[in-house]
């Protein structure tokens, strides 16, 4: 019978130990990744992405507002846009359809270069009911 050297026996056990350790580490990493995705996706990815998009939309709307006649309604609309785009909780709850509706309502309000009080009230209702 062929006798194994002590070094060969140690190598066999080390290979098994490394494999078990590797599987254990991999399982923990996969579990931690899934936990963070399920529980902290909005905090890590969703909200910053929505804030970036809201900032972009805010900048575009401000450019379009330059052609609108100066009025208290224009100032109020700017304030509404700024307040909403900086409200993290509202951004978390916002759905894409609701944001699209808000943007289209704002674009319709500024299309004639004059913002009316009724249009401001309509925009406020959308923000209060759908987005907050």
LUMTOR-219265 format. One record per residue (C-alpha): x, y, z; residue in one letter; residue number from 1. Coordinates in Angstrom, 1 decimal. Example, Ala and Ser with C-alpha at 12.3 -4.5 7.8 and 13.67 -1.06 7.14 Angstrom:
<atoms>
east 12.3&north -4.5&up 7.8&code A&pos 1
east 13.7&north -1.1&up 7.1&code S&pos 2
</atoms>
This chain:
<atoms>
east 0.0&north 0.0&up 0.0&code X&pos 1
east 1.2&north 3.4&up -0.8&code X&pos 2
east 1.5&north 5.7&up 2.2&code X&pos 3
east 0.7&north 9.3&up 1.8&code X&pos 4
east 3.1&north 11.9&up 3.0&code X&pos 5
east 2.0&north 14.3&up 5.7&code X&pos 6
east 2.2&north 17.2&up 3.3&code X&pos 7
east -0.2&north 15.5&up 0.8&code X&pos 8
east -2.7&north 14.9&up 3.6&code X&pos 9
east -2.6&north 18.5&up 4.6&code X&pos 10
east -3.1&north 19.7&up 1.0&code X&pos 11
east -6.3&north 17.6&up 0.7&code X&pos 12
east -7.7&north 19.0&up 3.9&code X&pos 13
east -6.7&north 22.6&up 2.9&code X&pos 14
east -8.5&north 22.3&up -0.4&code X&pos 15
east -11.7&north 21.1&up 1.3&code X&pos 16
east -11.3&north 23.9&up 3.9&code X&pos 17
east -10.8&north 26.6&up 1.3&code X&pos 18
east -13.8&north 25.4&up -0.7&code X&pos 19
east -16.0&north 25.5&up 2.4&code X&pos 20
east -14.7&north 28.9&up 3.4&code X&pos 21
east -15.2&north 30.2&up -0.2&code X&pos 22
east -18.8&north 29.0&up -0.3&code X&pos 23
east -19.5&north 30.5&up 3.2&code X&pos 24
east -18.1&north 33.9&up 2.2&code X&pos 25
east -20.0&north 33.8&up -1.1&code X&pos 26
east -23.3&north 33.0&up 0.6&code X&pos 27
east -22.8&north 35.8&up 3.1&code X&pos 28
east -22.0&north 38.3&up 0.3&code X&pos 29
east -25.0&north 37.3&up -1.7&code X&pos 30
east -27.3&north 37.5&up 1.4&code X&pos 31
east -26.0&north 40.9&up 2.3&code X&pos 32
east -26.4&north 42.2&up -1.3&code X&pos 33
east -30.0&north 40.9&up -1.4&code X&pos 34
east -30.8&north 42.4&up 2.0&code X&pos 35
east -29.5&north 45.9&up 0.9&code X&pos 36
east -31.4&north 45.7&up -2.4&code X&pos 37
east -34.6&north 44.7&up -0.7&code X&pos 38
east -34.5&north 47.1&up 2.2&code X&pos 39
east -32.3&north 50.1&up 1.2&code X&pos 40
east -32.7&north 50.4&up -2.6&code X&pos 41
east -34.6&north 53.7&up -2.4&code X&pos 42
east -32.1&north 55.2&up 0.0&code X&pos 43
east -29.0&north 54.2&up -2.0&code X&pos 44
east -30.2&north 54.4&up -5.6&code X&pos 45
east -33.9&north 55.4&up -6.0&code X&pos 46
east -34.0&north 58.7&up -4.1&code X&pos 47
east -30.7&north 60.1&up -5.4&code X&pos 48
east -31.8&north 59.2&up -9.0&code X&pos 49
east -35.2&north 60.9&up -8.5&code X&pos 50
east -33.5&north 64.0&up -7.0&code X&pos 51
east -31.1&north 64.2&up -10.0&code X&pos 52
east -34.1&north 63.9&up -12.3&code X&pos 53
east -36.1&north 66.4&up -10.4&code X&pos 54
east -33.2&north 68.9&up -10.5&code X&pos 55
east -32.9&north 68.4&up -14.2&code X&pos 56
east -36.6&north 68.9&up -14.7&code X&pos 57
east -36.5&north 72.0&up -12.4&code X&pos 58
east -33.7&north 73.5&up -14.5&code X&pos 59
east -35.6&north 72.9&up -17.7&code X&pos 60
east -38.8&north 74.4&up -16.4&code X&pos 61
east -36.9&north 77.4&up -15.1&code X&pos 62
east -35.5&north 78.0&up -18.6&code X&pos 63
east -39.0&north 77.7&up -20.1&code X&pos 64
east -40.3&north 80.1&up -17.4&code X&pos 65
east -38.0&north 82.9&up -18.7&code X&pos 66
east -40.4&north 83.7&up -21.5&code X&pos 67
east -43.4&north 83.9&up -19.1&code X&pos 68
east -44.6&north 87.3&up -18.1&code X&pos 69
east -43.6&north 88.4&up -14.6&code X&pos 70
east -46.4&north 88.0&up -12.1&code X&pos 71
east -47.1&north 86.7&up -8.6&code X&pos 72
east -48.3&north 83.5&up -10.1&code X&pos 73
east -45.0&north 83.0&up -11.9&code X&pos 74
east -43.2&north 83.5&up -8.6&code X&pos 75
east -45.6&north 81.1&up -6.8&code X&pos 76
east -45.0&north 78.5&up -9.5&code X&pos 77
east -41.2&north 78.8&up -9.1&code X&pos 78
east -41.7&north 78.3&up -5.4&code X&pos 79
east -43.9&north 75.2&up -5.9&code X&pos 80
east -41.3&north 73.7&up -8.2&code X&pos 81
east -38.4&north 74.4&up -5.9&code X&pos 82
east -40.3&north 73.1&up -2.8&code X&pos 83
east -41.4&north 69.9&up -4.5&code X&pos 84
east -38.0&north 69.1&up -6.1&code X&pos 85
east -36.3&north 69.4&up -2.7&code X&pos 86
east -38.9&north 67.3&up -0.8&code X&pos 87
east -37.2&north 63.9&up -0.4&code X&pos 88
east -40.3&north 62.2&up 1.1&code X&pos 89
east -42.5&north 63.4&up -1.8&code X&pos 90
east -39.9&north 62.2&up -4.3&code X&pos 91
east -39.9&north 58.8&up -2.7&code X&pos 92
east -43.7&north 58.4&up -3.0&code X&pos 93
east -43.9&north 59.9&up -6.5&code X&pos 94
east -44.9&north 57.7&up -9.4&code X&pos 95
east -43.8&north 58.3&up -12.9&code X&pos 96
east -47.3&north 58.9&up -14.2&code X&pos 97
east -47.9&north 61.5&up -11.5&code X&pos 98
east -44.7&north 63.4&up -12.3&code X&pos 99
east -45.6&north 63.3&up -16.0&code X&pos 100
east -49.0&north 64.7&up -15.3&code X&pos 101
east -47.5&north 67.5&up -13.2&code X&pos 102
east -45.0&north 68.4&up -15.9&code X&pos 103
east -47.6&north 68.4&up -18.6&code X&pos 104
east -49.9&north 70.6&up -16.5&code X&pos 105
east -47.0&north 73.0&up -15.9&code X&pos 106
east -46.2&north 73.1&up -19.6&code X&pos 107
east -49.8&north 73.8&up -20.5&code X&pos 108
east -49.9&north 76.6&up -17.9&code X&pos 109
east -46.8&north 78.3&up -19.4&code X&pos 110
east -47.6&north 77.7&up -23.0&code X&pos 111
east -49.4&north 81.0&up -23.4&code X&pos 112
east -46.7&north 83.0&up -21.6&code X&pos 113
east -49.2&north 84.0&up -18.8&code X&pos 114
east -49.9&north 81.9&up -15.7&code X&pos 115
east -53.4&north 82.3&up -14.3&code X&pos 116
east -54.4&north 81.7&up -10.7&code X&pos 117
east -56.7&north 78.8&up -11.7&code X&pos 118
east -53.7&north 77.0&up -13.3&code X&pos 119
east -51.6&north 77.5&up -10.1&code X&pos 120
east -54.5&north 76.0&up -8.0&code X&pos 121
east -54.7&north 73.0&up -10.4&code X&pos 122
east -50.9&north 72.5&up -10.0&code X&pos 123
east -51.2&north 72.7&up -6.2&code X&pos 124
east -53.9&north 70.1&up -6.2&code X&pos 125
east -51.8&north 67.7&up -8.2&code X&pos 126
east -48.9&north 68.2&up -5.9&code X&pos 127
east -51.0&north 67.8&up -2.7&code X&pos 128
east -53.1&north 64.8&up -3.8&code X&pos 129
east -50.9&north 62.7&up -6.0&code X&pos 130
east -47.4&north 63.5&up -4.9&code X&pos 131
east -47.5&north 64.0&up -1.2&code X&pos 132
</atoms>
